[in-house]
Amino acid sequence: MITYAQIQIKLTKSVEQSEFTKAEIAKEIGIKEITLDKYLYGNTKPPVYIFANLCKILNLDANDILCVADYKKK
């Protein structure tokens, strides 16, 4: 089972390793940095359009962030 915690960890690492600051990323998506922090470190889940824009800005494969390869059908 894929958990939100797994997704959050991958997304957070991607943001932290990017060439952009969190402030730059938040501004580009049109949200406040504190909101981005809630998505990355809190219990707030980003809406799909925010997730999609994060993937686009950071050049991420959504399937990787969503742990699709980690899921094995039984």
Predicted model as a PDB file, atoms N, CA, C, CB and O in Angstrom, pLDDT in the B-factor column:
MODEL        1                                                                  
ATOM      1  N   MET A   1       0.834  -1.173   0.000  1.00 78.00           N  
ATOM      2  CA  MET A   1       0.000   0.000   0.000  1.00 78.00           C  
ATOM      3  C   MET A   1       0.886   1.247   0.000  1.00 78.00           C  
ATOM      4  CB  MET A   1      -0.953  -0.008   1.212  1.00 78.00           C  
ATOM      5  O   MET A   1       1.814   1.356   0.802  1.00 78.00           O  
ATOM      6  N   ILE A   2       0.606   2.150  -0.870  1.00 81.00           N  
ATOM      7  CA  ILE A   2       1.327   3.411  -0.941  1.00 81.00           C  
ATOM      8  C   ILE A   2       0.696   4.372   0.070  1.00 81.00           C  
ATOM      9  CB  ILE A   2       1.296   4.007  -2.396  1.00 81.00           C  
ATOM     10  O   ILE A   2      -0.525   4.513   0.127  1.00 81.00           O  
ATOM     11  N   THR A   3       1.544   5.027   0.864  1.00 86.00           N  
ATOM     12  CA  THR A   3       1.018   5.957   1.861  1.00 86.00           C  
ATOM     13  C   THR A   3       1.344   7.399   1.481  1.00 86.00           C  
ATOM     14  CB  THR A   3       1.587   5.633   3.251  1.00 86.00           C  
ATOM     15  O   THR A   3       2.256   7.673   0.702  1.00 86.00           O  
ATOM     16  N   TYR A   4       0.568   8.300   2.059  1.00 89.00           N  
ATOM     17  CA  TYR A   4       0.845   9.717   1.821  1.00 89.00           C  
ATOM     18  C   TYR A   4       2.224  10.084   2.356  1.00 89.00           C  
ATOM     19  CB  TYR A   4      -0.237  10.601   2.477  1.00 89.00           C  
ATOM     20  O   TYR A   4       2.899  10.933   1.774  1.00 89.00           O  
ATOM     21  N   ALA A   5       2.655   9.467   3.443  1.00 90.00           N  
ATOM     22  CA  ALA A   5       3.969   9.762   4.017  1.00 90.00           C  
ATOM     23  C   ALA A   5       5.088   9.464   3.013  1.00 90.00           C  
ATOM     24  CB  ALA A   5       4.184   8.948   5.305  1.00 90.00           C  
ATOM     25  O   ALA A   5       6.051  10.225   2.918  1.00 90.00           O  
ATOM     26  N   GLN A   6       4.966   8.358   2.264  1.00 89.00           N  
ATOM     27  CA  GLN A   6       5.969   8.023   1.247  1.00 89.00           C  
ATOM     28  C   GLN A   6       6.020   9.098   0.161  1.00 89.00           C  
ATOM     29  CB  GLN A   6       5.663   6.648   0.619  1.00 89.00           C  
ATOM     30  O   GLN A   6       7.096   9.519  -0.262  1.00 89.00           O  
ATOM     31  N   ILE A   7       4.861   9.526  -0.274  1.00 90.00           N  
ATOM     32  CA  ILE A   7       4.782  10.552  -1.309  1.00 90.00           C  
ATOM     33  C   ILE A   7       5.366  11.862  -0.794  1.00 90.00           C  
ATOM     34  CB  ILE A   7       3.324  10.755  -1.766  1.00 90.00           C  
ATOM     35  O   ILE A   7       6.124  12.535  -1.493  1.00 90.00           O  
ATOM     36  N   GLN A   8       5.006  12.211   0.427  1.00 93.00           N  
ATOM     37  CA  GLN A   8       5.475  13.458   1.035  1.00 93.00           C  
ATOM     38  C   GLN A   8       6.998  13.466   1.155  1.00 93.00           C  
ATOM     39  CB  GLN A   8       4.834  13.657   2.419  1.00 93.00           C  
ATOM     40  O   GLN A   8       7.632  14.489   0.894  1.00 93.00           O  
ATOM     41  N   ILE A   9       7.581  12.352   1.542  1.00 93.00           N  
ATOM     42  CA  ILE A   9       9.039  12.261   1.672  1.00 93.00           C  
ATOM     43  C   ILE A   9       9.714  12.493   0.318  1.00 93.00           C  
ATOM     44  CB  ILE A   9       9.449  10.883   2.245  1.00 93.00           C  
ATOM     45  O   ILE A   9      10.676  13.255   0.229  1.00 93.00           O  
ATOM     46  N   LYS A  10       9.218  11.846  -0.724  1.00 92.00           N  
ATOM     47  CA  LYS A  10       9.824  12.012  -2.056  1.00 92.00           C  
ATOM     48  C   LYS A  10       9.669  13.444  -2.564  1.00 92.00           C  
ATOM     49  CB  LYS A  10       9.188  11.032  -3.059  1.00 92.00           C  
ATOM     50  O   LYS A  10      10.599  14.009  -3.139  1.00 92.00           O  
ATOM     51  N   LEU A  11       8.502  14.020  -2.349  1.00 94.00           N  
ATOM     52  CA  LEU A  11       8.259  15.391  -2.802  1.00 94.00           C  
ATOM     53  C   LEU A  11       9.148  16.365  -2.037  1.00 94.00           C  
ATOM     54  CB  LEU A  11       6.771  15.769  -2.624  1.00 94.00           C  
ATOM     55  O   LEU A  11       9.727  17.277  -2.629  1.00 94.00           O  
ATOM     56  N   THR A  12       9.256  16.176  -0.740  1.00 95.00           N  
ATOM     57  CA  THR A  12      10.082  17.058   0.089  1.00 95.00           C  
ATOM     58  C   THR A  12      11.551  16.975  -0.327  1.00 95.00           C  
ATOM     59  CB  THR A  12       9.930  16.695   1.579  1.00 95.00           C  
ATOM     60  O   THR A  12      12.211  18.006  -0.460  1.00 95.00           O  
ATOM     61  N   LYS A  13      12.070  15.770  -0.532  1.00 96.00           N  
ATOM     62  CA  LYS A  13      13.459  15.614  -0.966  1.00 96.00           C  
ATOM     63  C   LYS A  13      13.691  16.292  -2.310  1.00 96.00           C  
ATOM     64  CB  LYS A  13      13.829  14.130  -1.057  1.00 96.00           C  
ATOM     65  O   LYS A  13      14.733  16.911  -2.528  1.00 96.00           O  
ATOM     66  N   SER A  14      12.727  16.175  -3.200  1.00 95.00           N  
ATOM     67  CA  SER A  14      12.857  16.792  -4.525  1.00 95.00           C  
ATOM     68  C   SER A  14      12.917  18.308  -4.422  1.00 95.00           C  
ATOM     69  CB  SER A  14      11.690  16.377  -5.426  1.00 95.00           C  
ATOM     70  O   SER A  14      13.709  18.949  -5.112  1.00 95.00           O  
ATOM     71  N   VAL A  15      12.094  18.875  -3.572  1.00 96.00           N  
ATOM     72  CA  VAL A  15      12.105  20.328  -3.380  1.00 96.00           C  
ATOM     73  C   VAL A  15      13.422  20.757  -2.746  1.00 96.00           C  
ATOM     74  CB  VAL A  15      10.909  20.778  -2.500  1.00 96.00           C  
ATOM     75  O   VAL A  15      14.033  21.731  -3.186  1.00 96.00           O  
ATOM     76  N   GLU A  16      13.860  20.046  -1.727  1.00 95.00           N  
ATOM     77  CA  GLU A  16      15.098  20.406  -1.030  1.00 95.00           C  
ATOM     78  C   GLU A  16      16.329  20.275  -1.928  1.00 95.00           C  
ATOM     79  CB  GLU A  16      15.271  19.534   0.203  1.00 95.00           C  
ATOM     80  O   GLU A  16      17.302  21.007  -1.747  1.00 95.00           O  
ATOM     81  N   GLN A  17      16.300  19.359  -2.888  1.00 96.00           N  
ATOM     82  CA  GLN A  17      17.450  19.147  -3.768  1.00 96.00           C  
ATOM     83  C   GLN A  17      17.377  19.979  -5.052  1.00 96.00           C  
ATOM     84  CB  GLN A  17      17.558  17.680  -4.122  1.00 96.00           C  
ATOM     85  O   GLN A  17      18.290  19.933  -5.876  1.00 96.00           O  
ATOM     86  N   SER A  18      16.305  20.727  -5.217  1.00 96.00           N  
ATOM     87  CA  SER A  18      16.158  21.500  -6.446  1.00 96.00           C  
ATOM     88  C   SER A  18      17.057  22.728  -6.422  1.00 96.00           C  
ATOM     89  CB  SER A  18      14.698  21.917  -6.648  1.00 96.00           C  
ATOM     90  O   SER A  18      17.615  23.094  -5.387  1.00 96.00           O  
ATOM     91  N   GLU A  19      17.180  23.342  -7.563  1.00 96.00           N  
ATOM     92  CA  GLU A  19      17.987  24.558  -7.675  1.00 96.00           C  
ATOM     93  C   GLU A  19      17.217  25.794  -7.219  1.00 96.00           C  
ATOM     94  CB  GLU A  19      18.459  24.745  -9.111  1.00 96.00           C  
ATOM     95  O   GLU A  19      17.767  26.894  -7.181  1.00 96.00           O  
ATOM     96  N   PHE A  20      15.956  25.611  -6.875  1.00 97.00           N  
ATOM     97  CA  PHE A  20      15.095  26.721  -6.476  1.00 97.00           C  
ATOM     98  C   PHE A  20      14.907  26.761  -4.964  1.00 97.00           C  
ATOM     99  CB  PHE A  20      13.739  26.614  -7.168  1.00 97.00           C  
ATOM    100  O   PHE A  20      14.975  25.731  -4.293  1.00 97.00           O  
ATOM    101  N   THR A  21      14.672  27.959  -4.437  1.00 97.00           N  
ATOM    102  CA  THR A  21      14.313  28.066  -3.028  1.00 97.00           C  
ATOM    103  C   THR A  21      12.820  27.760  -2.891  1.00 97.00           C  
ATOM    104  CB  THR A  21      14.655  29.489  -2.460  1.00 97.00           C  
ATOM    105  O   THR A  21      12.071  27.806  -3.867  1.00 97.00           O  
ATOM    106  N   LYS A  22      12.411  27.451  -1.683  1.00 97.00           N  
ATOM    107  CA  LYS A  22      10.984  27.211  -1.458  1.00 97.00           C  
ATOM    108  C   LYS A  22      10.175  28.464  -1.777  1.00 97.00           C  
ATOM    109  CB  LYS A  22      10.729  26.767  -0.003  1.00 97.00           C  
ATOM    110  O   LYS A  22       9.053  28.373  -2.273  1.00 97.00           O  
ATOM    111  N   ALA A  23      10.746  29.630  -1.492  1.00 97.00           N  
ATOM    112  CA  ALA A  23      10.053  30.891  -1.791  1.00 97.00           C  
ATOM    113  C   ALA A  23       9.839  31.043  -3.298  1.00 97.00           C  
ATOM    114  CB  ALA A  23      10.857  32.096  -1.244  1.00 97.00           C  
ATOM    115  O   ALA A  23       8.771  31.475  -3.733  1.00 97.00           O  
ATOM    116  N   GLU A  24      10.844  30.690  -4.087  1.00 97.00           N  
ATOM    117  CA  GLU A  24      10.724  30.782  -5.543  1.00 97.00           C  
ATOM    118  C   GLU A  24       9.688  29.802  -6.076  1.00 97.00           C  
ATOM    119  CB  GLU A  24      12.074  30.522  -6.206  1.00 97.00           C  
ATOM    120  O   GLU A  24       8.899  30.137  -6.959  1.00 97.00           O  
ATOM    121  N   ILE A  25       9.699  28.595  -5.534  1.00 97.00           N  
ATOM    122  CA  ILE A  25       8.745  27.581  -5.974  1.00 97.00           C  
ATOM    123  C   ILE A  25       7.328  28.011  -5.635  1.00 97.00           C  
ATOM    124  CB  ILE A  25       9.060  26.220  -5.330  1.00 97.00           C  
ATOM    125  O   ILE A  25       6.429  27.940  -6.473  1.00 97.00           O  
ATOM    126  N   ALA A  26       7.138  28.459  -4.400  1.00 97.00           N  
ATOM    127  CA  ALA A  26       5.803  28.895  -3.969  1.00 97.00           C  
ATOM    128  C   ALA A  26       5.297  30.045  -4.836  1.00 97.00           C  
ATOM    129  CB  ALA A  26       5.829  29.323  -2.488  1.00 97.00           C  
ATOM    130  O   ALA A  26       4.138  30.052  -5.251  1.00 97.00           O  
ATOM    131  N   LYS A  27       6.158  31.003  -5.104  1.00 97.00           N  
ATOM    132  CA  LYS A  27       5.766  32.154  -5.927  1.00 97.00           C  
ATOM    133  C   LYS A  27       5.369  31.697  -7.330  1.00 97.00           C  
ATOM    134  CB  LYS A  27       6.918  33.185  -6.006  1.00 97.00           C  
ATOM    135  O   LYS A  27       4.386  32.179  -7.894  1.00 97.00           O  
ATOM    136  N   GLU A  28       6.134  30.771  -7.881  1.00 96.00           N  
ATOM    137  CA  GLU A  28       5.863  30.278  -9.239  1.00 96.00           C  
ATOM    138  C   GLU A  28       4.497  29.575  -9.317  1.00 96.00           C  
ATOM    139  CB  GLU A  28       6.980  29.308  -9.687  1.00 96.00           C  
ATOM    140  O   GLU A  28       3.805  29.667 -10.330  1.00 96.00           O  
ATOM    141  N   ILE A  29       4.120  28.881  -8.247  1.00 96.00           N  
ATOM    142  CA  ILE A  29       2.821  28.180  -8.270  1.00 96.00           C  
ATOM    143  C   ILE A  29       1.681  29.080  -7.800  1.00 96.00           C  
ATOM    144  CB  ILE A  29       2.880  26.925  -7.390  1.00 96.00           C  
ATOM    145  O   ILE A  29       0.510  28.747  -7.978  1.00 96.00           O  
ATOM    146  N   GLY A  30       2.023  30.210  -7.206  1.00 96.00           N  
ATOM    147  CA  GLY A  30       0.980  31.126  -6.770  1.00 96.00           C  
ATOM    148  C   GLY A  30       0.447  30.835  -5.369  1.00 96.00           C  
ATOM    149  O   GLY A  30      -0.718  31.094  -5.068  1.00 96.00           O  
ATOM    150  N   ILE A  31       1.322  30.292  -4.516  1.00 97.00           N  
ATOM    151  CA  ILE A  31       0.934  30.050  -3.126  1.00 97.00           C  
ATOM    152  C   ILE A  31       1.972  30.691  -2.214  1.00 97.00           C  
ATOM    153  CB  ILE A  31       0.801  28.519  -2.831  1.00 97.00           C  
ATOM    154  O   ILE A  31       3.041  31.101  -2.665  1.00 97.00           O  
ATOM    155  N   LYS A  32       1.647  30.773  -0.934  1.00 97.00           N  
ATOM    156  CA  LYS A  32       2.598  31.301   0.036  1.00 97.00           C  
ATOM    157  C   LYS A  32       3.586  30.209   0.428  1.00 97.00           C  
ATOM    158  CB  LYS A  32       1.864  31.851   1.284  1.00 97.00           C  
ATOM    159  O   LYS A  32       3.273  29.020   0.374  1.00 97.00           O  
ATOM    160  N   GLU A  33       4.785  30.632   0.825  1.00 97.00           N  
ATOM    161  CA  GLU A  33       5.804  29.665   1.233  1.00 97.00           C  
ATOM    162  C   GLU A  33       5.324  28.841   2.422  1.00 97.00           C  
ATOM    163  CB  GLU A  33       7.116  30.382   1.582  1.00 97.00           C  
ATOM    164  O   GLU A  33       5.623  27.649   2.500  1.00 97.00           O  
ATOM    165  N   ILE A  34       4.599  29.439   3.334  1.00 97.00           N  
ATOM    166  CA  ILE A  34       4.089  28.705   4.500  1.00 97.00           C  
ATOM    167  C   ILE A  34       3.122  27.602   4.074  1.00 97.00           C  
ATOM    168  CB  ILE A  34       3.391  29.668   5.478  1.00 97.00           C  
ATOM    169  O   ILE A  34       3.053  26.549   4.709  1.00 97.00           O  
ATOM    170  N   THR A  35       2.376  27.848   2.998  1.00 97.00           N  
ATOM    171  CA  THR A  35       1.471  26.824   2.467  1.00 97.00           C  
ATOM    172  C   THR A  35       2.280  25.671   1.890  1.00 97.00           C  
ATOM    173  CB  THR A  35       0.531  27.421   1.387  1.00 97.00           C  
ATOM    174  O   THR A  35       1.951  24.506   2.109  1.00 97.00           O  
ATOM    175  N   LEU A  36       3.331  25.992   1.160  1.00 97.00           N  
ATOM    176  CA  LEU A  36       4.211  24.949   0.627  1.00 97.00           C  
ATOM    177  C   LEU A  36       4.805  24.131   1.765  1.00 97.00           C  
ATOM    178  CB  LEU A  36       5.337  25.567  -0.233  1.00 97.00           C  
ATOM    179  O   LEU A  36       4.881  22.905   1.676  1.00 97.00           O  
ATOM    180  N   ASP A  37       5.225  24.800   2.835  1.00 96.00           N  
ATOM    181  CA  ASP A  37       5.769  24.093   3.995  1.00 96.00           C  
ATOM    182  C   ASP A  37       4.745  23.125   4.585  1.00 96.00           C  
ATOM    183  CB  ASP A  37       6.221  25.094   5.063  1.00 96.00           C  
ATOM    184  O   ASP A  37       5.102  22.026   5.009  1.00 96.00           O  
ATOM    185  N   LYS A  38       3.486  23.526   4.614  1.00 96.00           N  
ATOM    186  CA  LYS A  38       2.433  22.646   5.136  1.00 96.00           C  
ATOM    187  C   LYS A  38       2.290  21.400   4.269  1.00 96.00           C  
ATOM    188  CB  LYS A  38       1.088  23.395   5.211  1.00 96.00           C  
ATOM    189  O   LYS A  38       2.036  20.309   4.781  1.00 96.00           O  
ATOM    190  N   TYR A  39       2.452  21.560   2.959  1.00 96.00           N  
ATOM    191  CA  TYR A  39       2.386  20.413   2.053  1.00 96.00           C  
ATOM    192  C   TYR A  39       3.587  19.491   2.247  1.00 96.00           C  
ATOM    193  CB  TYR A  39       2.316  20.885   0.596  1.00 96.00           C  
ATOM    194  O   TYR A  39       3.461  18.269   2.170  1.00 96.00           O  
ATOM    195  N   LEU A  40       4.753  20.089   2.500  1.00 95.00           N  
ATOM    196  CA  LEU A  40       5.983  19.307   2.592  1.00 95.00           C  
ATOM    197  C   LEU A  40       6.226  18.708   3.971  1.00 95.00           C  
ATOM    198  CB  LEU A  40       7.145  20.160   2.218  1.00 95.00           C  
ATOM    199  O   LEU A  40       6.744  17.597   4.082  1.00 95.00           O  
ATOM    200  N   TYR A  41       5.858  19.435   5.019  1.00 94.00           N  
ATOM    201  CA  TYR A  41       6.216  19.001   6.371  1.00 94.00           C  
ATOM    202  C   TYR A  41       5.019  18.798   7.298  1.00 94.00           C  
ATOM    203  CB  TYR A  41       7.141  20.002   6.982  1.00 94.00           C  
ATOM    204  O   TYR A  41       5.175  18.306   8.416  1.00 94.00           O  
ATOM    205  N   GLY A  42       3.849  19.168   6.846  1.00 89.00           N  
ATOM    206  CA  GLY A  42       2.672  19.057   7.704  1.00 89.00           C  
ATOM    207  C   GLY A  42       1.734  17.963   7.243  1.00 89.00           C  
ATOM    208  O   GLY A  42       2.123  17.054   6.510  1.00 89.00           O  
ATOM    209  N   ASN A  43       0.512  18.063   7.677  1.00 85.00           N  
ATOM    210  CA  ASN A  43      -0.491  17.060   7.330  1.00 85.00           C  
ATOM    211  C   ASN A  43      -1.437  17.532   6.241  1.00 85.00           C  
ATOM    212  CB  ASN A  43      -1.280  16.680   8.550  1.00 85.00           C  
ATOM    213  O   ASN A  43      -2.460  16.899   5.984  1.00 85.00           O  
ATOM    214  N   THR A  44      -1.097  18.643   5.601  1.00 93.00           N  
ATOM    215  CA  THR A  44      -1.940  19.175   4.538  1.00 93.00           C  
ATOM    216  C   THR A  44      -1.533  18.567   3.208  1.00 93.00           C  
ATOM    217  CB  THR A  44      -1.850  20.711   4.481  1.00 93.00           C  
ATOM    218  O   THR A  44      -0.359  18.582   2.840  1.00 93.00           O  
ATOM    219  N   LYS A  45      -2.499  18.039   2.499  1.00 93.00           N  
ATOM    220  CA  LYS A  45      -2.229  17.438   1.191  1.00 93.00           C  
ATOM    221  C   LYS A  45      -2.480  18.481   0.102  1.00 93.00           C  
ATOM    222  CB  LYS A  45      -3.116  16.170   0.961  1.00 93.00           C  
ATOM    223  O   LYS A  45      -3.497  19.174   0.121  1.00 93.00           O  
ATOM    224  N   PRO A  46      -1.540  18.588  -0.853  1.00 94.00           N  
ATOM    225  CA  PRO A  46      -1.737  19.579  -1.923  1.00 94.00           C  
ATOM    226  C   PRO A  46      -2.836  19.135  -2.883  1.00 94.00           C  
ATOM    227  CB  PRO A  46      -0.423  19.807  -2.698  1.00 94.00           C  
ATOM    228  O   PRO A  46      -2.991  17.946  -3.160  1.00 94.00           O  
ATOM    229  N   PRO A  47      -3.597  20.106  -3.385  1.00 95.00           N  
ATOM    230  CA  PRO A  47      -4.557  19.760  -4.441  1.00 95.00           C  
ATOM    231  C   PRO A  47      -3.802  19.209  -5.654  1.00 95.00           C  
ATOM    232  CB  PRO A  47      -5.416  21.003  -4.845  1.00 95.00           C  
ATOM    233  O   PRO A  47      -2.607  19.455  -5.817  1.00 95.00           O  
ATOM    234  N   VAL A  48      -4.499  18.480  -6.482  1.00 94.00           N  
ATOM    235  CA  VAL A  48      -3.871  17.851  -7.646  1.00 94.00           C  
ATOM    236  C   VAL A  48      -3.184  18.883  -8.536  1.00 94.00           C  
ATOM    237  CB  VAL A  48      -4.913  17.076  -8.455  1.00 94.00           C  
ATOM    238  O   VAL A  48      -2.088  18.627  -9.034  1.00 94.00           O  
ATOM    239  N   TYR A  49      -3.803  20.040  -8.744  1.00 96.00           N  
ATOM    240  CA  TYR A  49      -3.194  21.034  -9.632  1.00 96.00           C  
ATOM    241  C   TYR A  49      -1.893  21.585  -9.043  1.00 96.00           C  
ATOM    242  CB  TYR A  49      -4.178  22.184  -9.896  1.00 96.00           C  
ATOM    243  O   TYR A  49      -0.975  21.920  -9.791  1.00 96.00           O  
ATOM    244  N   ILE A  50      -1.801  21.684  -7.716  1.00 96.00           N  
ATOM    245  CA  ILE A  50      -0.554  22.120  -7.082  1.00 96.00           C  
ATOM    246  C   ILE A  50       0.508  21.038  -7.249  1.00 96.00           C  
ATOM    247  CB  ILE A  50      -0.777  22.440  -5.576  1.00 96.00           C  
ATOM    248  O   ILE A  50       1.654  21.335  -7.588  1.00 96.00           O  
ATOM    249  N   PHE A  51       0.130  19.796  -7.013  1.00 95.00           N  
ATOM    250  CA  PHE A  51       1.055  18.677  -7.205  1.00 95.00           C  
ATOM    251  C   PHE A  51       1.565  18.647  -8.651  1.00 95.00           C  
ATOM    252  CB  PHE A  51       0.366  17.334  -6.849  1.00 95.00           C  
ATOM    253  O   PHE A  51       2.761  18.482  -8.890  1.00 95.00           O  
ATOM    254  N   ALA A  52       0.661  18.804  -9.598  1.00 94.00           N  
ATOM    255  CA  ALA A  52       1.044  18.790 -11.018  1.00 94.00           C  
ATOM    256  C   ALA A  52       2.005  19.938 -11.328  1.00 94.00           C  
ATOM    257  CB  ALA A  52      -0.212  18.886 -11.922  1.00 94.00           C  
ATOM    258  O   ALA A  52       2.980  19.750 -12.055  1.00 94.00           O  
ATOM    259  N   ASN A  53       1.738  21.111 -10.788  1.00 96.00           N  
ATOM    260  CA  ASN A  53       2.621  22.254 -11.034  1.00 96.00           C  
ATOM    261  C   ASN A  53       3.978  22.070 -10.364  1.00 96.00           C  
ATOM    262  CB  ASN A  53       1.970  23.543 -10.539  1.00 96.00           C  
ATOM    263  O   ASN A  53       4.996  22.488 -10.915  1.00 96.00           O  
ATOM    264  N   LEU A  54       4.010  21.454  -9.190  1.00 95.00           N  
ATOM    265  CA  LEU A  54       5.297  21.156  -8.544  1.00 95.00           C  
ATOM    266  C   LEU A  54       6.115  20.217  -9.425  1.00 95.00           C  
ATOM    267  CB  LEU A  54       5.080  20.526  -7.139  1.00 95.00           C  
ATOM    268  O   LEU A  54       7.311  20.427  -9.626  1.00 95.00           O  
ATOM    269  N   CYS A  55       5.470  19.193  -9.943  1.00 94.00           N  
ATOM    270  CA  CYS A  55       6.169  18.257 -10.831  1.00 94.00           C  
ATOM    271  C   CYS A  55       6.699  18.968 -12.069  1.00 94.00           C  
ATOM    272  CB  CYS A  55       5.235  17.111 -11.245  1.00 94.00           C  
ATOM    273  O   CYS A  55       7.819  18.709 -12.510  1.00 94.00           O  
ATOM    274  N   LYS A  56       5.896  19.861 -12.626  1.00 95.00           N  
ATOM    275  CA  LYS A  56       6.307  20.580 -13.828  1.00 95.00           C  
ATOM    276  C   LYS A  56       7.489  21.506 -13.537  1.00 95.00           C  
ATOM    277  CB  LYS A  56       5.130  21.386 -14.394  1.00 95.00           C  
ATOM    278  O   LYS A  56       8.485  21.489 -14.260  1.00 95.00           O  
ATOM    279  N   ILE A  57       7.381  22.302 -12.493  1.00 95.00           N  
ATOM    280  CA  ILE A  57       8.431  23.263 -12.145  1.00 95.00           C  
ATOM    281  C   ILE A  57       9.749  22.561 -11.817  1.00 95.00           C  
ATOM    282  CB  ILE A  57       7.989  24.122 -10.956  1.00 95.00           C  
ATOM    283  O   ILE A  57      10.823  23.022 -12.204  1.00 95.00           O  
ATOM    284  N   LEU A  58       9.652  21.440 -11.099  1.00 95.00           N  
ATOM    285  CA  LEU A  58      10.850  20.731 -10.658  1.00 95.00           C  
ATOM    286  C   LEU A  58      11.299  19.645 -11.631  1.00 95.00           C  
ATOM    287  CB  LEU A  58      10.607  20.122  -9.308  1.00 95.00           C  
ATOM    288  O   LEU A  58      12.269  18.930 -11.378  1.00 95.00           O  
ATOM    289  N   ASN A  59      10.574  19.531 -12.755  1.00 95.00           N  
ATOM    290  CA  ASN A  59      10.884  18.530 -13.767  1.00 95.00           C  
ATOM    291  C   ASN A  59      10.894  17.115 -13.165  1.00 95.00           C  
ATOM    292  CB  ASN A  59      12.240  18.841 -14.417  1.00 95.00           C  
ATOM    293  O   ASN A  59      11.838  16.346 -13.350  1.00 95.00           O  
ATOM    294  N   LEU A  60       9.813  16.804 -12.442  1.00 94.00           N  
ATOM    295  CA  LEU A  60       9.693  15.517 -11.777  1.00 94.00           C  
ATOM    296  C   LEU A  60       8.733  14.612 -12.530  1.00 94.00           C  
ATOM    297  CB  LEU A  60       9.229  15.701 -10.334  1.00 94.00           C  
ATOM    298  O   LEU A  60       7.803  15.077 -13.189  1.00 94.00           O  
ATOM    299  N   ASP A  61       8.971  13.331 -12.423  1.00 92.00           N  
ATOM    300  CA  ASP A  61       8.050  12.330 -12.954  1.00 92.00           C  
ATOM    301  C   ASP A  61       7.021  12.045 -11.869  1.00 92.00           C  
ATOM    302  CB  ASP A  61       8.804  11.015 -13.396  1.00 92.00           C  
ATOM    303  O   ASP A  61       7.368  11.512 -10.815  1.00 92.00           O  
ATOM    304  N   ALA A  62       5.771  12.388 -12.110  1.00 91.00           N  
ATOM    305  CA  ALA A  62       4.713  12.201 -11.118  1.00 91.00           C  
ATOM    306  C   ALA A  62       4.612  10.748 -10.676  1.00 91.00           C  
ATOM    307  CB  ALA A  62       3.374  12.666 -11.677  1.00 91.00           C  
ATOM    308  O   ALA A  62       4.329  10.478  -9.509  1.00 91.00           O  
ATOM    309  N   ASN A  63       4.838   9.815 -11.582  1.00 89.00           N  
ATOM    310  CA  ASN A  63       4.787   8.396 -11.221  1.00 89.00           C  
ATOM    311  C   ASN A  63       5.844   8.047 -10.176  1.00 89.00           C  
ATOM    312  CB  ASN A  63       4.978   7.525 -12.465  1.00 89.00           C  
ATOM    313  O   ASN A  63       5.595   7.236  -9.284  1.00 89.00           O  
ATOM    314  N   ASP A  64       7.019   8.657 -10.286  1.00 89.00           N  
ATOM    315  CA  ASP A  64       8.074   8.414  -9.311  1.00 89.00           C  
ATOM    316  C   ASP A  64       7.683   8.994  -7.956  1.00 89.00           C  
ATOM    317  CB  ASP A  64       9.407   9.018  -9.790  1.00 89.00           C  
ATOM    318  O   ASP A  64       7.817   8.326  -6.931  1.00 89.00           O  
ATOM    319  N   ILE A  65       7.203  10.225  -7.947  1.00 88.00           N  
ATOM    320  CA  ILE A  65       6.811  10.872  -6.695  1.00 88.00           C  
ATOM    321  C   ILE A  65       5.654  10.118  -6.041  1.00 88.00           C  
ATOM    322  CB  ILE A  65       6.418  12.341  -6.945  1.00 88.00           C  
ATOM    323  O   ILE A  65       5.593  10.016  -4.815  1.00 88.00           O  
ATOM    324  N   LEU A  66       4.750   9.598  -6.844  1.00 88.00           N  
ATOM    325  CA  LEU A  66       3.598   8.859  -6.321  1.00 88.00           C  
ATOM    326  C   LEU A  66       3.919   7.407  -5.984  1.00 88.00           C  
ATOM    327  CB  LEU A  66       2.472   8.900  -7.319  1.00 88.00           C  
ATOM    328  O   LEU A  66       3.027   6.637  -5.627  1.00 88.00           O  
ATOM    329  N   CYS A  67       5.189   7.035  -6.098  1.00 82.00           N  
ATOM    330  CA  CYS A  67       5.657   5.695  -5.724  1.00 82.00           C  
ATOM    331  C   CYS A  67       4.992   4.588  -6.541  1.00 82.00           C  
ATOM    332  CB  CYS A  67       5.405   5.455  -4.250  1.00 82.00           C  
ATOM    333  O   CYS A  67       4.810   3.477  -6.044  1.00 82.00           O  
ATOM    334  N   VAL A  68       4.633   4.882  -7.774  1.00 82.00           N  
ATOM    335  CA  VAL A  68       3.949   3.901  -8.612  1.00 82.00           C  
ATOM    336  C   VAL A  68       4.804   2.649  -8.797  1.00 82.00           C  
ATOM    337  CB  VAL A  68       3.604   4.511  -9.974  1.00 82.00           C  
ATOM    338  O   VAL A  68       4.283   1.534  -8.758  1.00 82.00           O  
ATOM    339  N   ALA A  69       6.095   2.822  -8.996  1.00 76.00           N  
ATOM    340  CA  ALA A  69       6.978   1.667  -9.202  1.00 76.00           C  
ATOM    341  C   ALA A  69       7.119   0.827  -7.932  1.00 76.00           C  
ATOM    342  CB  ALA A  69       8.357   2.136  -9.668  1.00 76.00           C  
ATOM    343  O   ALA A  69       7.430  -0.362  -7.997  1.00 76.00           O  
ATOM    344  N   ASP A  70       6.889   1.457  -6.777  1.00 70.00           N  
ATOM    345  CA  ASP A  70       7.008   0.736  -5.502  1.00 70.00           C  
ATOM    346  C   ASP A  70       5.803  -0.165  -5.244  1.00 70.00           C  
ATOM    347  CB  ASP A  70       7.166   1.726  -4.347  1.00 70.00           C  
ATOM    348  O   ASP A  70       5.866  -1.056  -4.397  1.00 70.00           O  
ATOM    349  N   TYR A  71       4.720   0.057  -5.958  1.00 67.00           N  
ATOM    350  CA  TYR A  71       3.494  -0.697  -5.744  1.00 67.00           C  
ATOM    351  C   TYR A  71       3.526  -1.966  -6.571  1.00 67.00           C  
ATOM    352  CB  TYR A  71       2.257   0.147  -6.095  1.00 67.00           C  
ATOM    353  O   TYR A  71       3.694  -1.917  -7.789  1.00 67.00           O  
ATOM    354  N   LYS A  72       3.371  -3.063  -5.931  1.00 61.00           N  
ATOM    355  CA  LYS A  72       3.360  -4.348  -6.639  1.00 61.00           C  
ATOM    356  C   LYS A  72       1.990  -4.966  -6.483  1.00 61.00           C  
ATOM    357  CB  LYS A  72       4.466  -5.311  -6.104  1.00 61.00           C  
ATOM    358  O   LYS A  72       1.501  -5.147  -5.367  1.00 61.00           O  
ATOM    359  N   LYS A  73       1.376  -5.287  -7.595  1.00 58.00           N  
ATOM    360  CA  LYS A  73       0.071  -5.946  -7.549  1.00 58.00           C  
ATOM    361  C   LYS A  73       0.248  -7.370  -7.055  1.00 58.00           C  
ATOM    362  CB  LYS A  73      -0.616  -5.931  -8.941  1.00 58.00           C  
ATOM    363  O   LYS A  73       1.221  -8.049  -7.385  1.00 58.00           O  
ATOM    364  N   LYS A  74      -0.702  -7.799  -6.269  1.00 48.00           N  
ATOM    365  CA  LYS A  74      -0.636  -9.165  -5.731  1.00 48.00           C  
ATOM    366  C   LYS A  74      -1.517 -10.076  -6.498  1.00 48.00           C  
ATOM    367  CB  LYS A  74      -1.018  -9.201  -4.274  1.00 48.00           C  
ATOM    368  O   LYS A  74      -1.593 -11.265  -6.191  1.00 48.00           O  
TER     369      LYS A  74                                                      
ENDMDL                                                                          
END                                                                             
